[in-house]
Amino acid sequence: MGTRCESYRGDTIPIEGPTAGNRGRAGRACSGAPNASSPSRPVTVQVQNVAAAALVKLATMVAVRVVLAQDEFGMLAPPDRHRLLSEHIRDHPVGDPATWLGGLFRHESADLRKAAVRICEVRKVYLCGGDGEDSQFAWAKMKASAEDILGQQNSDLMRDFLMASMAKGDAERGGAGEGRPAGRGEGGAPSPSPPPEWAP
């Protein structure tokens, strides 16, 4: 009987993290960063929300790269914005997208605040589409790639497990006869003599 996945659709999974104040946002619940007033205890989040948070972060990182590339070639940007954004990313890597973009919106540089607006626009178009255009994210390709990767990993893991189990069994069987006196079988009984060789 195969393993059924239908019973897990829409289910929740436990994640170590604070239980108070962070359930509303998947990104915070997944970060597992407890605060002083909230002890670290398992919380539950929707599995779809975990995937959604990862996709939002991916879309944000893609948008950052798009804006950097546009700025590098002088498209829709002041001359110094590429340098300023590159330095900001170097000093402040993208973590939680909302927190990172919030910091960019509050930056003292007007160019970086404008970059934050542009990043928000680009990530929305990339993931959701806009102006009559479809999303640029290849949903079907992602699903197919995930299935291929998962299937290959399962096959490799099961193969390695079976090979290790067979090797362990061979070693145990090989060691079972050690320590017996020469010419003696199991229980110390004499080993049967080999049949005489046939001679013409």
Beta strands, then each sheet from edge to edge (+ up, - down):
strand 1: 12-18
strand 2: 40-46
sheet 1: 1+ 2-
end
